Amino acid sequence: MSLELEELYQEVILDHSRRPRNFGDLADAAVRVHGDNPACGDEIHLGVKFGPDGELQEIKFTGHGCAISQASASLMTMKLKGKSRAEAEGMLHAFHDLVTDETAEAPRTLGDLRMMQGVRKFPQRVKCAMLAWRAVEQALLQSAGEATISTETDFAVPRHRGLPDSAAPIGKNAA
């Protein structure tokens, strides 16, 4: 990553952590997920309201944590609002690859989330960046109710071989 891009990365992270977008309680949320990262104490409370076609009509979060966890949640909620469950699942896997796989090309569909690519250089911070995504992963598995997740558990939504992430149906098994 170039020095110029690293500076931009830091500016985006700081901006979103200081002034998170979609921060607040979603009073009429259909799904609420509490997530925690026991390794560092980050916490998130995610609220999701689904539209008539199952799209993420509204998504908000509260919680506390490091700049990376707060910025990731802010950027994620901006990007996922209005997306279908399949699109959200595809972005979840693309973002995971972005912050964990050194060979992964950052898909353009991630937009500003690509700024989080620098996290992969700090493996101990990947869980911070993934916390909000783990919460939305759980929200995608249900249409109502409450749940608790942790960064210490495996992904519940499997990756689908042979299908583009955005077209992958939820609930099918793949290695």
N, C-alpha and C positions, 0 to 999 in steps of 0.2 A: 504494500500500500504506500502510495507516495506521501510525502510530508504534508502536502497541501490537502490531500484527502483525509489524512489523520486529523488535521486541525478541524476540518469540516465535521468529521465524525464526532470529535469532542464537543464542538459547538452544538450539534444536534442533540446529543445526549444531555448536555447541561440545560439546554432550552426546555426539552421535554420533561426533565426531572424537576426543574424549578417551577414550570408552568404546565403541569400535565393536562392534556386534553381529555375530555370525557371523564373527568374525575368527579366523583360524587355518588350518592346512593341512587339507585334506580328503583323507585318506590313500587312500581308495578312489574318488576322483573318476574318472568316465569321461572327462571333458573337462577339460583345463587350458588356460587362456588367459593369456598374458602380455601386458599392455597397458602402453603408455607414452604420456606426453604430453611430447614433446620441447620444447615451448614453455616448460615450467616444471619438468620433472624428476619429475612424479608418476609412480608405477609401481603396477601392480596385478598380482597373481597370483590368478586366479579358478579355483576348482575347482567342478565341477558333477557331481552324480550324478543320473541320470534314473531314474524309477520305471518299472514295467512298462508303463504306458500312455504313457510319454514325458514325464510331468510332471517338473518340477524338484523332485525329492525332497529333495535337500540341496544347499546352495550356501554356499560360504565364500570368504573372500578374505584375502590378506595383501598387504603392500606398504607404501609410504610416500608421503606427499605432503601437500599443504595440507589445511586443515580441510575445505574444500568437497569435495575428492575423497574423503577418508576418510568424511565424513558421507554423501555420496551413495552410496558403496558399501555402507555399513552399512544405510541406509534401504532401498536396492534389494534387498539380500539378504533382509531381513525381509519385504518385500512380495512377492517372487517365489517364495519357498519354497512348494512345493505347487501352484504354478500350472502350467497346461498350456503348451505351447510357443506356442500361438496367443494365450493370455492374456498371456504374457510379452512377446510381440512387440507386442501392442496397447499394453501399458504402456510399452514402449521408445519407441514413437512418440509416445504421449501425454506422456511425460516430456520428450522432445526438444522438442515444441511448447511445453511449459510454460516451458522455460528459454530458448527462442529467439524465440518468436512473441509480440509485445506484445499481439496481439488474442486470443490463445488463452485460453479459459476453462479454469480448472484442473478437470479431471474429478474428481468425488468418489471415483472408484475408486482414485485415486492416494494417498488418505489423507494420512499425514504427509509424503509426498513433495512435497505442495503447498507446503510450507514452503520448498522450493528455488526457488520462483518468483522470489524476489528476485535470483537470479543473473543474470537477463536484463538487469539494469541495469548489469552489468559484463561486457561481451562477452568480454574476455580470460579470464574465469573460467568461461565456458560449457564449454570443453574439459575443465576440471577436473571439473565436475559430470558430464560425459558419459563420462569415462574408463571407469568400471565398466560403464556401459550398453553401450559399444562392445565390451567384453569379453564381456558376456552375449549380445550380438548375434551374435558369432562362435560362441559355445558353442551357440546355437540352430541354427546351420547344420550342426552335426556331432553325431554320437552317441558318438564316442570320439576319443581322440587329443589332440594338443597343437597350439596355434597361437599366433601372435603378431599383435597388432594395434597400431595407432597412431591417435591422435586426428587425424592428418594425412591420413587416407584417407577416402574417401566411405563412406557406409553400404552394407553388403552386402545387408541385408534391405530390399527395396523396399516402399513404401507401396502399398496397394491401394485404388484408387478404387472407390466404390460399395459397399464392404463396411465394416462397423464394424471398427475395428482389432482387436478381440478375436476376430473371426471370420475374419480374413484368413489364408489358407494361406501357409506359407513357400515361397518359390521361384517364385512367379508374378511376371511382370514388369509393372510399372506405372511411369508417368512420375513 
